[in-house]
Amino acid sequence: MKKIVILFVLLVQSLLATDILISGAASLKEYLNKNTLEYEKQNPDINFILNLGGSGTLKNQVEQGAPVDIVFLADRDMMIDLKNKKIILDEFPILENRLVLIRNMHNKNSKVTLATGDPKYVPAGRYAEQALKKEPLDMNHSLIYLKDVRSVLNYVELGEVDYGIVYLTDTKLLKNSEVVKTFDRSAHDSIEYSIGVITDSKNKNECIKFLNFLKGKNWDE
């Protein structure tokens, strides 16, 4: 009987919970999963829904009126643009990252392929493009563009490509690959993740409380 009562209470809480939709950069997956779960435990009346992808694609969705409450991108310039357009109330840079080159340890292809995010839509792709101009790789390779940085990591891990340029935080997920180069910070624009609340969100107060919860937390918290 006690278990039934507990289940009933949990069901009622879930039905009454406020849904908060976060559009976040794909590289934030583990960070957001961990912190939204922690916040939900402390605030059972809040339920987070995550929409993860390339920052450029997410920005376009927000600009076109996607029903988002919080946007969290891997490109501060994009967030400043959203702020200037009054799409978000303000923007707060709360995380930084590094850019690295990874290699599949098992591939022995004669024709080397390198994957990055598409520079038109993916900040990591744009940072990679800048870094390769400043620190060109000493190897012949063909270049392919993918939809986001996690796709790059997955392609390298699966052996679909030989090399990829991803964020340092992504390398915690590597099993079949290794880091072979860390690009100097001066080789590309600063990698800053910025977060903001959508101006038209119906859940502004709840969103601001979550932003305050995230401030000061690093990648490992």
Backbone as JSON, one array per atom type, in Angstrom:
{
  "sequence": "MKKIVILFVLLVQSLLATDILISGAASLKEYLNKNTLEYEKQNPDINFILNLGGSGTLKNQVEQGAPVDIVFLADRDMMIDLKNKKIILDEFPILENRLVLIRNMHNKNSKVTLATGDPKYVPAGRYAEQALKKEPLDMNHSLIYLKDVRSVLNYVELGEVDYGIVYLTDTKLLKNSEVVKTFDRSAHDSIEYSIGVITDSKNKNECIKFLNFLKGKNWDE",
  "N": [[0.82, -1.21, 0.0], [1.95, 1.21, 0.8], [3.87, 1.6, -1.22], [2.19, 2.05, -3.38], [1.01, 4.49, -2.69], [3.27, 6.16, -2.73], [3.98, 6.0, -5.44], [1.71, 7.17, -6.51], [1.91, 9.78, -5.53], [4.27, 10.6, -6.81], [3.39, 10.48, -9.45], [1.42, 12.47, -9.47], [3.03, 14.7, -8.9], [4.61, 14.75, -11.23], [2.69, 15.35, -13.13], [1.94, 17.88, -12.39], [4.25, 19.29, -12.67], [6.42, 21.91, -13.84], [7.35, 22.31, -17.11], [10.48, 22.88, -18.53], [12.13, 23.87, -21.33], [15.24, 23.35, -22.72], [17.47, 24.45, -25.11], [20.44, 23.3, -26.14], [24.0, 23.24, -26.85], [25.44, 20.4, -28.46], [27.73, 19.36, -27.25], [27.3, 19.79, -24.61], [25.9, 17.76, -23.48], [26.37, 15.71, -21.38], [26.98, 17.36, -19.23], [24.62, 18.93, -18.96], [22.71, 16.88, -18.59], [23.51, 15.8, -16.11], [23.33, 18.04, -14.35], [20.7, 18.98, -14.65], [19.24, 16.8, -13.7], [20.1, 16.75, -11.05], [19.08, 19.21, -10.21], [16.34, 18.79, -10.56], [15.87, 16.86, -8.6], [16.15, 18.39, -6.33], [14.15, 20.15, -6.79], [11.28, 19.09, -7.27], [9.07, 20.01, -8.65], [9.84, 20.86, -11.07], [10.53, 20.08, -14.43], [12.83, 19.19, -16.8], [13.38, 19.48, -20.31], [15.45, 18.48, -22.85], [16.91, 19.79, -25.76], [19.22, 19.08, -27.95], [21.98, 19.99, -30.05], [23.73, 21.31, -32.97], [25.11, 24.53, -32.41], [24.6, 26.67, -34.19], [22.38, 25.77, -35.65], [20.5, 25.52, -33.58], [20.33, 28.18, -32.78], [19.16, 29.32, -35.05], [16.65, 28.07, -34.92], [15.61, 29.17, -32.56], [15.48, 31.85, -33.29], [13.48, 31.69, -35.14], [11.3, 31.35, -33.61], [11.0, 29.04, -32.01], [9.57, 27.16, -29.32], [11.18, 27.66, -26.79], [12.73, 27.79, -23.54], [15.22, 28.24, -22.33], [18.4, 28.97, -23.69], [21.55, 27.67, -24.6], [24.57, 28.0, -25.73], [27.58, 27.14, -27.62], [29.01, 29.34, -28.36], [29.73, 32.51, -27.82], [29.38, 34.88, -29.28], [27.15, 34.34, -30.85], [25.2, 34.26, -28.87], [25.31, 36.87, -27.91], [24.36, 38.17, -30.13], [21.71, 37.21, -30.14], [20.88, 38.42, -27.81], [21.1, 41.15, -28.51], [19.11, 41.25, -30.39], [17.02, 41.07, -28.77], [15.91, 38.62, -28.21], [16.71, 36.99, -26.18], [16.88, 37.62, -22.62], [19.31, 38.28, -21.41], [22.84, 37.41, -21.59], [25.08, 34.98, -20.31], [28.33, 34.06, -19.94], [29.49, 30.99, -18.88], [31.05, 28.72, -19.02], [34.14, 27.33, -20.27], [36.24, 25.96, -22.92], [38.54, 23.67, -24.57], [40.22, 22.97, -27.7], [40.79, 19.99, -29.47], [42.67, 17.51, -31.33], [41.69, 14.34, -32.33], [42.37, 10.82, -32.76], [41.51, 7.78, -34.35], [42.51, 4.77, -32.97], [42.76, 2.36, -34.24], [42.43, 2.43, -36.98], [43.99, 2.1, -40.14], [44.23, 3.42, -42.6], [45.15, 4.22, -45.96], [44.42, 6.55, -47.19], [43.84, 9.39, -45.52], [41.24, 10.66, -43.51], [39.69, 13.56, -42.18], [37.47, 14.84, -39.83], [35.3, 17.56, -39.05], [33.06, 19.82, -37.35], [30.5, 21.46, -39.27], [31.55, 24.54, -40.34], [29.74, 26.6, -40.89], [27.56, 26.27, -39.28], [28.31, 25.09, -36.89], [29.99, 25.92, -34.01], [32.37, 24.61, -33.08], [33.36, 23.66, -35.47], [33.98, 26.03, -36.77], [35.94, 27.04, -35.04], [37.8, 25.01, -35.44], [38.45, 25.37, -38.13], [39.75, 27.85, -37.99], [41.9, 27.12, -36.32], [43.28, 25.23, -37.86], [44.33, 26.82, -39.83], [46.13, 28.38, -38.45], [47.69, 26.47, -37.16], [48.57, 24.27, -39.08], [48.07, 20.83, -40.02], [50.51, 18.24, -40.22], [50.1, 16.37, -42.45], [48.67, 14.63, -45.22], [45.31, 14.9, -46.03], [41.77, 14.31, -46.41], [38.9, 16.37, -46.0], [35.92, 16.35, -44.11], [32.64, 17.58, -43.33], [30.5, 17.63, -40.5], [27.32, 17.45, -38.68], [27.38, 18.24, -35.98], [29.54, 18.54, -33.06], [29.54, 16.19, -31.56], [28.83, 14.29, -33.4], [31.14, 14.22, -34.9], [32.93, 13.13, -33.03], [31.73, 10.6, -32.68], [31.96, 9.51, -35.28], [34.74, 9.23, -35.5], [35.25, 7.46, -33.38], [33.87, 5.19, -34.27], [35.37, 4.54, -36.43], [34.76, 5.51, -38.89], [35.92, 7.77, -39.86], [39.34, 8.91, -39.81], [40.56, 10.91, -38.24], [39.52, 13.58, -36.04], [38.29, 16.78, -35.01], [37.55, 17.96, -31.91], [35.99, 19.01, -28.8], [37.87, 19.35, -25.76], [36.54, 18.41, -23.47], [34.89, 16.47, -24.55], [36.49, 14.28, -24.85], [36.45, 12.59, -22.72], [34.76, 10.59, -23.3], [35.98, 8.86, -25.02], [36.9, 5.69, -26.36], [37.93, 4.09, -28.38], [39.73, 5.78, -29.43], [42.24, 8.41, -29.35], [43.74, 11.38, -27.93], [45.73, 13.42, -29.89], [46.7, 15.9, -30.27], [46.59, 19.1, -28.79], [45.19, 22.11, -29.46], [46.63, 25.35, -29.44], [45.39, 27.99, -27.41], [45.49, 30.47, -28.6], [45.18, 29.96, -31.24], [42.64, 30.06, -32.18], [39.35, 31.57, -31.88], [38.16, 32.51, -28.59], [36.72, 29.88, -26.71], [33.78, 29.98, -25.49], [31.01, 29.14, -23.56], [27.79, 30.27, -23.45], [24.83, 31.24, -21.69], [21.29, 31.87, -21.64], [18.03, 33.3, -20.93], [15.02, 32.95, -22.68], [13.26, 35.73, -23.92], [10.47, 35.7, -24.24], [9.68, 33.59, -22.67], [7.47, 31.73, -20.59], [8.22, 30.94, -18.19], [10.07, 32.46, -16.75], [11.03, 33.17, -14.12], [11.56, 30.66, -12.92], [13.49, 29.75, -14.7], [15.58, 31.59, -14.36], [16.32, 31.0, -11.76], [17.42, 28.47, -12.19], [19.6, 29.15, -13.83], [21.13, 30.58, -11.99], [21.74, 28.49, -10.32], [23.47, 27.03, -11.95], [25.63, 28.75, -12.33], [29.03, 29.1, -11.61], [29.46, 26.4, -11.48], [31.6, 23.91, -12.73], [32.79, 21.84, -15.51], [32.95, 19.35, -14.3], [31.19, 19.3, -12.24]],
  "CA": [[0.0, 0.0, 0.0], [2.86, 2.35, 0.88], [4.47, 1.79, -2.55], [1.16, 2.62, -4.25], [0.89, 5.91, -2.31], [4.47, 6.86, -3.22], [3.84, 6.09, -6.9], [0.65, 8.13, -6.79], [2.47, 11.11, -5.26], [5.22, 10.89, -7.89], [2.61, 10.73, -10.65], [0.8, 13.79, -9.32], [4.11, 15.68, -9.04], [5.01, 14.83, -12.63], [1.61, 16.0, -13.88], [1.89, 19.29, -11.99], [5.57, 19.89, -12.85], [6.62, 22.92, -14.88], [8.32, 21.88, -18.13], [11.42, 23.9, -19.01], [12.84, 23.36, -22.5], [16.58, 23.92, -22.92], [18.18, 24.16, -26.35], [21.85, 23.4, -25.78], [25.02, 22.68, -27.73], [25.57, 18.94, -28.31], [28.85, 19.05, -26.35], [26.85, 19.99, -23.24], [24.98, 16.67, -23.14], [26.61, 15.13, -20.06], [26.9, 18.46, -18.25], [23.22, 19.27, -18.74], [22.02, 15.73, -18.02], [23.87, 15.69, -14.69], [22.87, 19.17, -13.54], [19.24, 19.06, -14.64], [18.77, 15.75, -12.8], [20.35, 17.22, -9.68], [18.14, 20.29, -9.91], [15.0, 18.2, -10.45], [15.77, 16.2, -7.3], [15.96, 19.45, -5.34], [12.93, 20.9, -7.14], [10.44, 18.1, -7.97], [8.02, 20.65, -9.45], [10.47, 21.27, -12.33], [10.88, 19.0, -15.35], [13.61, 19.72, -17.93], [13.38, 18.8, -21.6], [16.66, 18.92, -23.54], [16.99, 19.77, -27.22], [20.65, 19.25, -28.17], [22.38, 20.0, -31.46], [24.71, 22.31, -33.35], [24.71, 25.84, -31.9], [24.03, 27.48, -35.27], [21.03, 25.26, -35.93], [19.65, 25.89, -32.44], [20.12, 29.63, -32.84], [18.16, 29.56, -36.1], [15.36, 27.63, -34.41], [15.16, 30.16, -31.59], [15.13, 33.07, -34.04], [12.23, 31.43, -35.86], [10.2, 31.26, -32.66], [10.86, 27.75, -31.34], [9.08, 27.35, -27.94], [12.29, 27.33, -25.89], [12.82, 28.63, -22.35], [16.63, 28.57, -22.09], [19.3, 28.61, -24.78], [22.89, 27.5, -24.04], [25.34, 27.75, -26.95], [29.04, 27.08, -27.53], [29.49, 30.5, -29.12], [29.21, 33.7, -27.13], [28.94, 35.86, -30.27], [25.77, 34.0, -31.2], [24.35, 34.65, -27.76], [25.26, 38.34, -27.89], [23.46, 38.53, -31.23], [20.34, 36.96, -29.65], [20.59, 39.47, -26.82], [20.91, 42.41, -29.24], [17.82, 41.13, -31.07], [16.03, 40.99, -27.68], [15.31, 37.29, -28.17], [16.98, 36.56, -24.81], [16.96, 38.74, -21.69], [20.73, 38.59, -21.25], [23.66, 36.22, -21.8], [26.07, 34.8, -19.26], [29.34, 33.03, -20.23], [29.76, 30.28, -17.63], [31.96, 27.6, -19.23], [35.14, 27.44, -21.34], [36.67, 24.66, -23.42], [39.72, 23.63, -25.43], [40.04, 22.25, -28.95], [41.8, 18.93, -29.61], [42.63, 16.59, -32.46], [41.67, 12.95, -31.89], [42.67, 9.83, -33.81], [41.11, 6.4, -34.11], [43.75, 4.02, -32.74], [42.75, 1.1, -34.97], [42.42, 2.67, -38.42], [45.28, 2.14, -40.84], [43.87, 3.74, -43.97], [46.18, 4.92, -46.74], [43.88, 7.88, -47.41], [43.42, 9.87, -44.21], [40.1, 11.58, -43.49], [39.56, 14.39, -40.98], [36.11, 15.38, -39.69], [35.02, 18.66, -38.14], [31.71, 20.34, -37.5], [30.34, 22.39, -40.38], [31.83, 25.89, -39.83], [28.6, 27.5, -41.09], [26.54, 26.05, -38.25], [28.86, 24.5, -35.68], [31.14, 26.69, -33.52], [33.59, 23.79, -33.05], [33.85, 23.62, -36.84], [34.6, 27.32, -37.06], [37.19, 27.07, -34.28], [38.72, 24.08, -36.11], [38.9, 26.02, -39.35], [40.73, 28.85, -37.57], [43.07, 26.45, -35.77], [44.02, 24.58, -38.93], [45.06, 27.86, -40.56], [47.23, 28.81, -37.6], [48.52, 25.3, -36.85], [48.23, 23.24, -40.06], [48.5, 19.48, -39.69], [51.58, 17.74, -41.07], [49.66, 15.14, -43.09], [47.7, 14.79, -46.3], [44.01, 14.38, -45.58], [40.55, 14.88, -46.96], [38.12, 16.98, -44.92], [34.48, 16.25, -44.22], [31.91, 18.35, -42.33], [29.39, 16.93, -39.87], [26.28, 18.35, -38.17], [27.75, 18.78, -34.67], [30.82, 18.02, -32.58], [29.37, 14.81, -31.11], [28.86, 13.45, -34.6], [32.56, 14.07, -35.23], [33.48, 12.16, -32.08], [31.18, 9.27, -32.98], [32.55, 9.02, -36.53], [36.11, 8.78, -35.21], [35.15, 6.29, -32.51], [33.41, 4.06, -35.07], [36.32, 4.27, -37.5], [34.25, 6.03, -40.16], [36.98, 8.69, -40.27], [40.58, 8.64, -39.07], [40.81, 11.98, -37.28], [38.45, 14.53, -35.83], [38.58, 17.89, -34.09], [36.45, 18.04, -30.96], [36.33, 19.72, -27.57], [38.61, 18.57, -24.77], [35.59, 17.74, -22.58], [34.32, 15.32, -25.24], [37.44, 13.16, -24.88], [36.14, 11.67, -21.62], [33.94, 9.52, -23.86], [36.76, 8.07, -25.97], [37.25, 4.3, -26.07], [38.73, 3.57, -29.48], [40.5, 6.9, -29.98], [43.13, 9.09, -28.42], [44.08, 12.76, -28.24], [47.09, 13.51, -30.44], [47.13, 17.29, -30.3], [45.74, 20.13, -28.19], [45.49, 23.37, -30.14], [46.89, 26.5, -28.58], [44.23, 28.88, -27.27], [45.64, 31.61, -29.49], [44.97, 29.52, -32.63], [41.22, 30.22, -32.54], [38.58, 32.43, -30.96], [37.89, 31.93, -27.27], [35.59, 28.96, -26.69], [32.97, 30.31, -24.32], [29.61, 28.72, -23.59], [26.97, 31.3, -22.82], [23.46, 30.8, -21.44], [20.34, 32.97, -21.48], [16.6, 32.98, -20.85], [14.25, 33.52, -23.77], [12.45, 36.87, -23.48], [9.04, 35.37, -24.23], [9.41, 32.4, -21.86], [6.44, 31.85, -19.55], [8.8, 30.39, -16.97], [11.29, 33.26, -16.53], [11.54, 33.09, -12.75], [12.13, 29.33, -12.73], [14.69, 29.66, -15.53], [16.63, 32.4, -13.73], [16.78, 30.22, -10.6], [18.29, 27.41, -12.69], [20.84, 29.8, -14.26], [21.9, 30.87, -10.78], [22.22, 27.19, -9.85], [24.59, 26.6, -12.81], [26.77, 29.66, -12.25], [30.05, 28.64, -10.7], [29.7, 24.96, -11.66], [32.44, 23.62, -13.88], [32.39, 20.65, -16.28], [32.95, 18.15, -13.46], [30.25, 19.46, -11.13]],
  "C": [[0.86, 1.27, 0.0], [3.48, 2.66, -0.47], [3.47, 2.45, -3.5], [1.0, 4.11, -3.97], [2.05, 6.72, -2.85], [4.39, 7.06, -4.74], [2.79, 7.13, -7.29], [1.16, 9.56, -6.6], [3.42, 11.52, -6.38], [4.48, 11.21, -9.19], [1.97, 12.1, -10.62], [1.84, 14.89, -9.51], [4.51, 15.86, -10.5], [3.96, 15.55, -13.47], [1.56, 17.49, -13.61], [3.2, 20.02, -12.25], [5.58, 20.9, -13.99], [7.69, 22.42, -15.84], [9.18, 23.06, -18.57], [12.24, 23.29, -20.14], [14.16, 24.11, -22.69], [17.1, 23.49, -24.28], [19.66, 24.39, -26.08], [22.77, 22.76, -26.79], [25.21, 21.2, -27.42], [26.67, 18.57, -27.32], [28.48, 19.24, -24.88], [26.03, 18.82, -22.71], [25.18, 16.14, -21.72], [26.48, 16.19, -18.96], [25.45, 18.79, -17.93], [22.44, 18.1, -18.13], [22.25, 15.66, -16.51], [23.24, 16.81, -13.87], [21.36, 19.35, -13.55], [18.65, 17.98, -13.72], [18.95, 16.16, -11.35], [19.35, 18.3, -9.28], [16.72, 19.76, -9.74], [14.81, 17.49, -9.11], [15.51, 17.22, -6.19], [14.66, 20.21, -5.56], [12.01, 19.98, -7.94], [9.31, 18.7, -8.79], [8.55, 21.13, -10.8], [10.82, 20.04, -13.15], [11.58, 19.59, -16.57], [13.46, 18.83, -19.16], [14.56, 19.36, -22.38], [16.54, 18.75, -25.04], [18.44, 20.09, -27.57], [21.0, 19.19, -29.66], [23.48, 21.01, -31.71], [24.22, 23.7, -32.95], [24.06, 26.71, -32.98], [22.61, 27.07, -35.61], [20.07, 25.66, -34.82], [19.34, 27.38, -32.45], [19.06, 29.97, -33.89], [16.76, 29.17, -35.64], [14.77, 28.65, -33.45], [14.72, 31.44, -32.3], [13.82, 32.92, -34.79], [11.06, 31.16, -34.92], [9.99, 29.91, -32.01], [10.49, 27.97, -29.87], [10.1, 26.91, -26.89], [12.26, 28.28, -24.69], [14.24, 29.13, -22.11], [17.44, 28.14, -23.31], [20.73, 28.67, -24.24], [23.81, 27.06, -25.18], [26.85, 27.79, -26.71], [29.69, 28.23, -28.3], [28.91, 31.76, -28.51], [28.73, 34.76, -28.12], [27.5, 35.6, -30.71], [24.8, 34.46, -30.12], [24.22, 36.17, -27.65], [24.33, 38.83, -28.98], [22.0, 38.32, -30.81], [19.93, 38.02, -28.63], [20.29, 40.8, -27.52], [19.57, 42.43, -29.98], [16.66, 41.02, -30.08], [15.27, 39.66, -27.66], [15.57, 36.65, -26.8], [17.14, 37.79, -23.92], [18.39, 39.22, -21.53], [21.52, 37.31, -21.52], [24.77, 36.19, -20.77], [27.07, 33.71, -19.65], [29.72, 32.31, -18.94], [30.68, 29.08, -17.78], [32.95, 27.93, -20.35], [35.58, 26.05, -21.76], [37.95, 24.8, -24.22], [39.41, 22.79, -26.65], [41.15, 21.23, -29.11], [41.59, 18.13, -30.89], [42.65, 15.17, -31.9], [41.89, 12.02, -33.08], [42.14, 8.47, -33.4], [42.36, 5.54, -34.04], [43.85, 2.76, -33.61], [42.8, 1.27, -36.49], [43.83, 2.72, -38.99], [45.03, 2.39, -42.32], [44.99, 4.48, -44.68], [45.74, 6.34, -47.05], [43.25, 8.37, -46.12], [42.25, 10.85, -44.34], [40.04, 12.28, -42.13], [38.15, 14.97, -40.95], [36.1, 16.54, -38.71], [33.55, 19.0, -38.26], [31.67, 21.3, -38.68], [30.52, 23.82, -39.86], [30.67, 26.87, -39.96], [27.61, 27.42, -39.94], [27.09, 25.62, -36.9], [30.07, 25.3, -35.2], [32.44, 25.89, -33.49], [34.2, 23.67, -34.44], [34.54, 24.91, -37.23], [35.93, 27.46, -36.31], [38.24, 26.17, -34.95], [39.3, 24.7, -37.37], [39.97, 27.06, -39.04], [42.03, 28.19, -37.12], [43.93, 25.81, -36.86], [44.8, 25.58, -39.78], [46.28, 28.3, -39.77], [48.21, 27.67, -37.32], [48.18, 24.15, -37.81], [48.81, 21.88, -39.68], [49.52, 18.98, -40.71], [51.19, 16.38, -41.65], [48.7, 15.48, -44.21], [46.38, 14.16, -45.86], [42.88, 15.03, -46.37], [39.68, 15.32, -45.79], [36.63, 16.78, -45.16], [33.83, 17.02, -43.06], [30.72, 17.56, -41.81], [28.5, 17.92, -39.12], [26.57, 18.93, -36.79], [28.99, 18.05, -34.16], [30.7, 16.58, -32.09], [29.33, 13.84, -32.28], [30.3, 13.19, -35.02], [33.18, 13.01, -34.32], [33.0, 10.75, -32.4], [31.77, 8.67, -34.25], [33.96, 8.51, -36.3], [36.08, 7.49, -34.39], [34.76, 5.03, -33.3], [34.35, 3.7, -36.22], [35.84, 4.72, -38.86], [35.2, 7.08, -40.74], [38.19, 8.42, -39.39], [40.81, 9.65, -37.94], [39.57, 12.87, -37.14], [38.9, 15.62, -34.88], [37.35, 18.11, -33.22], [36.88, 18.89, -29.76], [37.03, 18.78, -26.59], [37.65, 17.8, -23.86], [34.96, 16.5, -23.22], [35.2, 14.08, -25.1], [37.25, 12.2, -23.7], [35.38, 10.44, -22.13], [34.72, 8.57, -24.78], [37.06, 6.66, -25.47], [38.2, 3.73, -27.12], [39.67, 4.62, -30.07], [41.36, 7.53, -28.9], [43.37, 10.53, -28.87], [45.52, 12.81, -28.74], [47.6, 14.94, -30.5], [46.11, 18.17, -29.59], [46.14, 21.46, -28.84], [45.69, 24.48, -29.13], [45.66, 27.41, -28.55], [44.27, 30.04, -28.25], [45.36, 31.26, -30.95], [43.53, 29.72, -33.1], [40.56, 31.18, -31.57], [38.38, 31.72, -29.63], [36.64, 31.06, -27.32], [34.83, 29.18, -25.39], [31.53, 29.86, -24.52], [28.8, 29.74, -22.8], [25.52, 30.82, -22.73], [22.55, 32.01, -21.25], [18.91, 32.48, -21.49], [15.87, 33.68, -21.99], [13.3, 34.6, -23.24], [10.98, 36.52, -23.33], [8.7, 34.13, -23.4], [8.36, 32.7, -20.79], [6.97, 31.4, -18.19], [10.08, 31.14, -16.57], [11.87, 33.07, -15.14], [12.21, 31.75, -12.47], [13.44, 29.17, -13.5], [15.86, 30.42, -14.89], [17.18, 31.68, -12.51], [17.74, 29.11, -11.05], [19.62, 27.99, -13.17], [21.72, 30.1, -13.06], [22.48, 29.59, -10.18], [23.46, 26.76, -10.64], [25.83, 27.48, -12.66], [27.77, 29.16, -11.21], [30.32, 27.15, -10.78], [30.59, 24.74, -12.88], [32.0, 22.32, -14.55], [32.24, 19.41, -15.41], [31.96, 18.23, -12.31], [28.82, 19.31, -11.62]]
}
